[in-house]
Amino acid sequence: MFKYSLIFSLLPAVIFSSCKTSAPKTKPVSEAPALIQIGNEKFSSNDFLDAYSKNKFASDSAKELSPEEYLPIYKDAKIKILEAKNEGRDTTNDYKQEIASYYDQLAKNFLVDKALVEKLSTEAYARLKQEVKASHILIAVPEDAAPKDTTDAYNAAIAMRGRLEEGSDFADMAARFSKDPSASKNKGDLGYFTAFQTVYPFETAAYAIPVGKLSQPIRSKTGYHIIKVYDRRASRGTVRVAHIMARVEPNATEAQKAAAKAKIDDAFKKLQSGQAWDKITETYSDDKQSSKNHGLLPPFGTGQMDPNVEEAAFSLTKLNTYAAPVLSSYGWHIIKLVDKKGLEPYSVMAPSLRQKVVTDSRGKILEQATAKRLREKYTVQEFADQFAATRPLIDSTLISGKWDYMKPVSTDWAASTLFTIEKRPYDALTFLNYVKAQQKPRPKGSSPEVIFKRFYNDFLTNRLFEYEKEHLEESYPEFKSQISEIREGVLMAQLTEENVLQRSLSDSVGQRNYYEKNVDHFRYPERALGTIVTAPDTATLFAIKKALTKSPYPLERKANELIFKEGSSELTKEQIEKLYDVYVILQKNPDYVVEVSGYRSNSEAEPTSSDRIRNVVKYLNSKNISIVRILEKDYGSFRQSTEAERNRRISFQFYSNSKKDVEKAYNSETPDAVIIQEGYFQKSNALLTQVKWEAGEQVIMANGLAYWMQIEKIEPARVKTFTEARGSVINEYQKVLEKQWLEKLNQKFPVKVNQQELEKIKR
């Protein structure tokens, strides 16, 4: 590990931290005694102590360096930075672009009100503990409507609320008058929801209204909402389910609907009779994406899934039990409960909540709060007459998103100042170009004047943010300290990359010479070559042992069978679609091998099953699946099935040349239940200390687990070949090159240490 990384490796932590306050770096001052002088540059004790406080654990996280021990590291870093600046690396476009990227990332932490983010996050978490059942009526009015239209919509909402208070039926009124497109079907019923599932003003009102009561009109981008809360309940947390689906297309005929129902009922009966879930999923489910993973769906909570599926999932209380078929907008489902979790502690959820707070509709509140703070921090002067001069440019094309200011007017917009921030002028031409670039189609009923004024306010706010961003180093000492550290880290990284890393990798002669001079550095201890299998019990252990007796290893994974018509061996379009899934599995798993088994009924010609196999293999070959990855088995009319059509099938069984795939198969239900390790093991391995150090098989029980060890051979200690040692050789050779490079730099930049100042620090 290079010394420069002691500083440069801190970059991610600096950029993505919560901006912890740290003392600003102190520029060298000629009047103050310097701790160290490098060339003509002097560095104060304050500069050194600032770096030391951040990096004193850099070489070993368990051991704190003393100031005296850290001084050589500090000196080497400063020498490299001086050399980089001497070469002009801090003036290149590549360097400036890289720093600008880091600057932008780091600035985000200083352009947001962290206290408000935390307040909104804790508020959201409190709301996540409850789920609200509510209905609403929407009186539509665009966000950018004219003031009169907005007032009319508000008055209409007040009148609607009055009728509801007088006893009008909410569902009936929603179905008749709400402009929510779904109201005609759901009568305004939103079901249960929780935080982050509606816009923030709506959510806030829903959590504040007493059960059974109506809200005042709540404004959103789409209009005014009248909300009625019907119930509140404790959070149900999240569930993870697997499903088997019989798809029903939106335009399905009655016969197709009946066929889907019959299919799901048949699958349900087979599950009840004890047949394996995975087998039924592979055979019956029309959700091909999830069926590849035993029907598993991503975790979800209230309001995130089709209501019928959601209710069926949350009604299950025992893991691995399943509910009777339920109908959703996609078709019929059998739902199996895989996992159920309550709401996690705030300490766990806080990072994701903070991220959501910044990115969802709450983000507007954060932006407004920061804009208000910046308005108070900086002197902003607006020139209303100059803005008024732009009004003739306003027309209806602002609604369609096709507006352009290129009109025959005599005004020089570049010379027209709309406002100043700390006396810096911002001209109308820049604003008009901003409008042209940012515009997009607006809803019918929007006002061009309101749209234009909103663009002006957004433009001013945007420029305030930019001004603050430019002056962060002046406003925040901790930002200045962190971005200075980043600048130095980037310079050191670039210089070390060129002088050490690239040289060490490309200098094969130097690598070889270093290896031959230091061959004793690169040795293998006495080692055992073999396999160690860890399992929860002996039954599983011996099952794995049996599976590993011969490669390729059988997996508990199959693909959907292909069923052929009587006497046919040609692949249909539907069969090719199923066969494509086999190809995808093989492509994603390069160690997989597939066994293709062909069958025919007694009444079919003898070559039929082999012809079926041949056509399947031909397809896979056309997809660049090598013949060595395909095992062919022609069972002909043997192994007749009780299901007549399955006697005309091609079946698929997957194997793998990798023991790790066997491990994955056994861990599909319980992660990390089985561990398969293979390769070389040292004698000091904790497990091998409990068995005989010799070739052969051994089984032991320890720590409540079963272990099978198959040692193929014991290799004596030996020197690594150059190829085996190359990684270690390069690592050591880099240190040699860096040492040589630093010796040259020390000659170029003589170093003087003020021992009196160092003694003060040591005390």
N, C-alpha and C positions, 0 to 999 in steps of 0.2 A: 504494500500500500504506500503510495507516494505521500510525501509530506504536504504537498499542495492540497491534497484531498481533505486534510484536516480543516481547511477553510471552505473549500469548494463543496464538500459533501454536506455542508450546512444549508446549501441553497434551498432544497425542498422544504426544510423545516422553517426557514425564514419566510419563504413565499407564502406558504399555506398556514402559517401559524395565526393565532388570534392577535398578533401584533403586541406581544408582551413588551412592556416598557423596558428599555435598556438605555444606559447612559450613552449620550452621543459621543462620536469620536472627536477627539480634540486635535485640531490641526497643529502641526509643529509651530511653535512660536519661538523666534530667535532669542527673545529675552529670557525665556525659561530654560533651565539646564536640560539638555537632551540626555536620554538614557542611552541611546545608541545612535551613532552616525554611520551611514552607509554611503560611500562616495561623498557627494556634497549634500545629501539629504539627512536631516535630523528628525528623530522620532522621540516624542516625549514619553515620560513614564505613564501619563494618562492613556496615551494611545496603546502602549504595551499592555496596561492593566485591563483595558477594555477587551482587547483580543484574548488575553489570558483568561478572563472570567468566562468567556464563551468556549474556549478550547482546552481547558486544563485537563479534561478527561479524554482528549482526542485520541491519544495513542493507546489508551487502555481504559475502557469505561469503568473498570473496577478500581483503578488506581489514579489518584490525583497527582498531576505533575506539580513540582515546586516551580516557582517563578524562574529559578536558575535553570531548571531542566527544560522549561518551555522556551527560554530565550533563543537557543539555536534554531528551533522550529520557526519562531517569529522572524528571526534574522533571515533564514532561507526564503521565507515567503516574501519578505520585503525586497530582497535582492531580485527575485523573479519578477516582481511587479515593476521594479525600476528598469529591468532589462526589457520587459514588454513595452513600457512607455518609451524607452530609448529607441526601440525599433518602430515606434509609431503605431503599434497595434490598437491603441485606444482611439485612433482616428479613422480606422477603416469602416466601411459601410457595413460589413458583416458583423463587426463588433457592436456598432451602434444599433443595428436591427435586433441583435440578440438581447442587448440591454433593454431596449424599448419593450420587448416582449416580457421580460422579467418585471420591468417597471409597471406595466399594465396589470400584471397579475398581482403584484404586491399592493398596488394602489387600491384595488377593490376592497381590501380590508379597511382602508382609511376613508373610503367614500360612502360608507354605510354606518348607520347608527347602531352600534353593537348592542347597546342597552335596549333599544327598541326591538331589535331582532330577538333578543332573549325574552323580552316581555311577550312578544307575539308567539314565540315558541312555547313558553310555559302555558300561555292561554290556550293554544291549540291542543297541547297535551291534556289539559283539564277537560276540554271539550271531547277529546277522543275517548274519554272514560264513559261518555254517554252517547246514545243514539237517539235522534229526534225523528218522530213521525209527523209529517206536515203535508199540507196541501197549499197551493197558491193559485192566484188569478193574476195574469199579466195584462196590464194596460200598456200597450206598446207605444213607445216614442223613442226615436233614435237618440243616441248619446249627444249628437251634434245638432239637435233640433233647434229651431228658432225659439226664443224665450216664450213667445205666446203659445206655441205648440206644446212646450214643456209644461207651462202653467195649465193649459187645457187638460193635458193628460193627468196632471196631479189632481185637478178638481174632479175629473172623472173617477179617479181612484178613491177620493174622499167620498164621492157619492156612492160608489160601489160598496165601500166599507159601511156606509150608513144603511144601505139596504140589507146587508148581511147582519148588522147589529139588530135590525128590526125583525129578523127571523127568516130571511130568505135562505134557501138551501144552498150551502157552499158548493157542493158537487154539481148541482143543476146550473148555478150561475157560472161556474168555471167552464162547463161544457158549452154554454151558450155564448159567453162573452170573452173568455181568456184568449189571448193571442199566442199563447204557447201552442206550437203545432201539435203537441201530444195530448192537449187537454180534451179533444173530442173523444179520445179513447180512455184516458185515465181519469178524466174529470178533475184534473188538477192534483191528483194524489201522487206525491213524490215517494211514498213509502218511507222507510227509515233511512236516515243518512247521518253522517258524522262530519267532523272537521275535514276541510280540503276538498269536499265533494260538491260544494256550490261556491258561488262567488262570495267574497268575504262579507260584504254588507248584508247579504241574504242570510248567510250562516250566523252572523252576529245577532240579527233579529230573531232567528229561529231559536237560538239558545237563550234569549232573554224573555221571550213571551211565555206567560204562564199557560199550562195545558188548558185547552178549551177556549183560549182567547185569540183575538185578531191583532195583527200588527197595524201600525200606521203605514202609509205608503212607503215602500223601501225602493230607493232608486238603484238601478243597475244600468249597464250599457244598453239593454234592450227595452227599458221602460220602468214603470212602477209596479211593484208586487204587493198584493195583499196576501199575507201569510196567516194560516191558521194551524196551530199546533194541536195535535190529537194525543200524543203520548211521548213519554221519555222512558228509556230503559238503560240499564247498565250495558256497557260495551260487551259484545259477544266475542271480541277478539278476532282471530283469523283461523281459517281452516285450510287444510290441503286435502284435496280429494283426487281420486282416480275415477274415470268414468268410461262407460261403454255407451256409444251413441248410435242410434239408428236415425240417419238423417231424413228430414222431411223438408223438401224444397218449398219455397214460398208459393210457387205455382203448382204444387203437387195436386194430382187428381185424388178423388176419394179412394180409388183402388190403391194408389201409391201410399196414401196415408195409412190405409188398413194393412198394407204389406209391411210398412215400417213398424206398426204396432205389433203385428204378429212376430216380427223378427226380434224385437226387444223382449217380448213375453217369452219367446223360446229361449233366449239367452238367460233370462231371469230364472226360468225353470231349471236350466242346467246348472246354474250357480247353486240353487237351492238343493239340487241333488248331490252336490259335493264336488262338481268339476272345478278345476283350477281357474282362478280369475285370469291369469295371464293367457291361458289357452283360449278362454272365451273372448277376451279382449282382441286377441289376434284374429280370431275367426269372425267375430260379429261387428266390431266397432267400425263405423264409417269415418271416424276422426283419425285419419292415417298419421297425422303428426304426433298425437299423443299415444296412439296405440304402439308406436315404436318404443315407448317408455312405459309400458304396462298401463296406459291410459292416464298417466299422472298429469295433473293440471297445476299451474302456478298457485301459490297461496293467495287467498282473497278474504276480504272482510265484507261487512255490510255495505250494500249499494254498489258492489263491484262485479256482480255476476247476475245472470238472468234470475229474476226473483224466485221462480219455482225451483231452480237448481240450488240457489242460495238457501232457501228454506229446508230443502231436503238434506243439504250438507250439514246445516247447523242443528237439525233435529237428531242427527246421529251422535251418540255419546260415547260409544265404545269403538276403539280403533279396529280397523279391518272388518267392520260390519258394513252392510250396504242397505240402501233404501229401495223400496219398490219403484218401478219405472215412473219418471215424471216427464211431463211434456214442457219443452221450452220453445222459444221462437226458432230454434235450429232443428228440433226433432225430439226424439225420446232418449232419455238418459237413465242409466243405472249408476247411482252414486255410491262410491265406497270411501269411507273416512280413513285417511292416511295419518293425519296429524291435526291437533287442535291446540291453539295457544292463546293465552290471555294477553292483555296489553303489556308490553315490556316496560321496564322501569324507565323513567325519564333519562337517567344517565346513559342508557343504551340507545334510546331513540333521539336524543338531543341533536347529534350531528345531522341526521336526515331531516329532522323537523326544521332546523335552521336553514337547511338548503331549500326546503319546500316554502318556507316563509319568504325567502328572497325571490323565488321564481314564480309563485302563484299570484293571485290577485292582491295579496297583501303587499307585494312588491311596490305597488303604486303608493301605498301609505309610507313605506320607507323612502321612496323617491321624494315625496312631498315633504317629509320631515327634513331630509337632507337639504332640499331646495330652500326651505324656510330658514334653516341654520345658515346656509351660505348667503342668503339675502341679508341676514343680520350681520354676518362677518365682513362682507365686502360692500363697498359703496357702489350701488347700481343707480344710474341716472337714465331714465327713459325719455324719449322725445316723441310725444304723442303726435305732434304735427307731421313729423317725418313718416310715422307709421300710417297716419291718415292719408298721406300722399299715395300709398300703395293700394288703397281701397278700390280705385277704378279698375284694378287688375282682377278683382274678384268676380267670378262668374260661375255658372252651373257646372262647368267642366271639373270643378273641385269635387263634385259629387261622383262623377263618373271615373275620376282618377286620371283624366287626360289633360289636366291644366298645364298651361305654359304662359310665361310672362312676356314672351317676345311679341310685343304689340307696339304699334306706332305711337309711342309716347316720347316726349322730349326729355324726361327726367334721366339724369345720370345716376343710376341706382348705386353704383360703386362709391359715389361721393356723398350719398345720403346716409347719415348715421342714425340708426334706430335706437341704440342705447350704448352706454359705456359701463364697463366693470373696472373699477379702480382706474378710471380715466382712459382705459383701453377701448377704442371705438369698434363697434360691430356694424357693418354696413348693410344696406337693404339688399344689395345684389347677392351677398352670401346667404341672406335669409331666403330670398326668392329661389335660389338654387336648392336650398334645403327643402323647401316646400315641394319643388318639382321632383326631387329625388325620393322624398318620403311619402308622397301621396299614394293613395290606393282607393278603390271604389268604396263609397259610403252607402249606407242604407237609404232607401227612398224616404223622403221627408226630412233629410238632413239639410241644414242651412249652410250655404257657402260662406256666409259671413262668420258663423260660429266656427266652422272648420278652419277658416283662415286665422281667426284669433287664437284657436287652440294651437295651431302650428307656431304662431308667434310665441306663445307662452312656453311651449316645448323647446323652441329654439333658444330662448333666453335661459331656460333651466339647463339645457344641454351645454351652453357656453359657460355657465357658472360651474358646472361639474368639470369641464375642461380646464378652466382657470384654476380651480382648487387642485386639480391633478398636477398641473404644471408647478404649483408652489408647495407641494407636500414636503419637500426637504426643508423649506423655510418654516413651515407650520408645525412639523412633527419631528423632533430630534430622533425618535426611535426609527422613523421611516428613513431619515438621512443615514443613520447608522447601518441599517439593514441593506439599503440599496448600495452604499459604499462597499459593504462586504461582498455583495454580489458582483459589483464591477471588478473588484480585485480578484475574486474567485474565477470569473470568466477569463481574465487576462492570464492568470496562472495556468488554468486548464489548457488554453490554446497553446501557450508556450511549452508546457510540459508534454503535450500531445506530440508536438513536432520534434522536440529535442530528446525525448525519452521513449515514449510509447511507440511511435512509428519506427524509430531506429531499432528498438529492441525486436520488433516483429519482422522487420525486413532484413536484418543482418544475420543471415543463416550461418555465415562463417564465424561471426563473433559468438553466436549461440553455441556452436560446436566446440570452439576453443574453450569457452567457459566451462562447458560440460566436462571436457577431457581433463581440465586442470582441477576440477572440483568433483570428480566422479563419486567420491565418498559421501557427498551431500545427498545423493539420489539413490536410495536403497529401499527395497521392500523388506519388511520383517518376515518371519515365518508366517505363512498364511494357509488357510484352508479354502479350497474351491468347492462350492456346493450350494445347497438351497436350504433355507429355514422357513418353515410354515408355522404361523401362529393362528390358532383357531379357538373359539369359545368352549369347545368340548371335543371329546375324542371321536364322537360319531362324525362330526363335520370334518375333523382332521383326517380320518381315514377315507372319507368320501373324496377329499381333495387329493390325497395321496394316490387314490385309484385313478382319478382324472389325469394326474400328471405322469402316469406310467408310460404313456406313449404320446408323442407329438405327431400331428397337431392335437391340441387338447379340446375335448368336447365342451361346449358352452350351453347354458340354459337359455338359448336364444334361437328362435326360428323365424321364418317369414311366412306370409300368407301363402297357402297352397294355390296352385293353378288347377282348376277343374276343366277338363276338356269334354267336348261333345263326343258321342259315340263314334268311333272310327276316325276322329280328327286328331291331328298332331300340330296343325298350324296355329300360331299365336294370334289371338284376337287383340283388338285395341285395348280392351279392359285388362287382359292378361299382361300386355306389355306395360301398362301402368303399374300393375302389381310388381312386375319384374324389375321395373325401374327402382322400386324401393330396395330390392336386393342389391342392385348396383350401387345405390347411395350408401348402404351399410358397408359394403366392401370398400368403397372409395374412402369413407371416413375412417375405416379401421384397417390400415395397411397390413396388419398381421393376421387378419381374418382369412379363413378358407371356408368355402361353402360346399356342402355335400348336396348334390342334386339327385334326387331319387325319383325314378319313373315307374309308373304302374299302368296296367291295362286290365280291362275286364276279361272274363273267360271268352266272351263272344267276339272280342276284337282280334285282329291279325297280330301275329307274334312280333313283328317289327314295330308295332305302334308305340310301345313305351320307349324304345330306344330312339325312335324318331322324335318323340316329345323332348327327350333329354337333349338330343342333338340341336334342336331349334332353340332351346333355352341357352345352351352353351354358346351357340352361334351369336345370339343376342349379346350375351355378356362379353364375348370376345370383341364384338363391334364397339363396345364401350371401353375397350382397352383393359379389361380384366383378364390377366394372363391365365392360360390353361393350367398352370401349376397351382393356381389358387382355386381350382374347381375339382371336386371329387365326384365322379359319376357312379351311380348305382342303379342298375336296371333290375327291378324286382319282378318285372313281367306280371303274370297273373297270380303270383304268390302273395301271401299276406292279404287276402281278400278282406275288405271292410264290410261291416254290417250296413253301412250307408253306401248304396249302390253307386252314386255319382263319384264317391271318393276313390273308387277302383279305377277311375280314369284321371288320376292326378299326377302332378309333379309337386314334391314336397322339398323343403329346404331346411337343412340343419347347419348351423354355424359352428366352426371350430376356430382355434387360434394357435399360432405358433408362439404366442407370448403368454408367459405365466401371469403377467399382470392383468390380462383380460380375464383369466380364470378368477383372479382376485376380485375384479370389478363385478363379475357375475355373482359371486357369493356375497358381495357387499351391497347389492342393489336394494335390499330391504333394510338392512342395518349397516350403516356406514362404519368402516374400520373394524368390523367384526373379524375379518380375516386379513392377515398380512403375509404376503409371499415375498421373500427376499432371496435374491440369487447373486452369485458373484464370489468375490474373495472376502474372507473374514479373518480378522486378526485373532490371535490366541487370547487377547485380553477382552474379547467380546463377552458380555455378561452371561449370555446363554451358553456359550461354548466352554466357559469355565466349569459348568455343571455336568459336562459329558466327557467322554474319552476323546482325546485329541488324536483321532485316527480315522481313516477312510471307512465308510459304511453308513448304515441307517440307525438312528437312535430316536426314541420317543420319550419325552419327559413331561411331567405336570409341574407347573410352577406359577405362583401368583394367581391361582384359579384358572389358568389357561393351559391349553394343550399345545405342545411343540413337537414338530417332526423335523429332524435334521438329516439331510442326506449329504454326506461329505464325499466328494468324488476323489479328491487327492489332497495330500499335504505337501505344499511347496516350501522348500527351505528358503531361508533369507538369501537375497541376492541383490546385485547392483541392477538398477533399472537400465534398460537400453535407452539410447538417446531419444528415440520416438516416444517411449513410455514416459520419459522424464521431461519432455519438451516444455510442457506448461510450467513446471517448477523452475526449469532452466531459465525461461523467459522472465519469470517473476524475479529471480535473483539477479539476472543480467540487467534488468531495468534499474535495480538499486545501484549496480556498479556504474551504469551510464549516468544516472542522476548524480552520483557522488562526483564523477569526473566533470560533469557539466557545472556543478556547484563550485568546484575548485577553480574552474576558469572564471566563473562569475565573481568569486571572492577576490581574484586578482584584478578584475575589471573595476569592482566596487569595494575598495578597502573598507573594513569594518572596525569601528572604534567603540568600545563599551565604556560608559562612565561608571566605574566601579563604585563611586560614592553613591550615585543614584540607585544602583542595583542593591547595595547594602541596605538602603532605606526601604526598598520594596521587600527584601528578604525578612526584615524585621516584622 
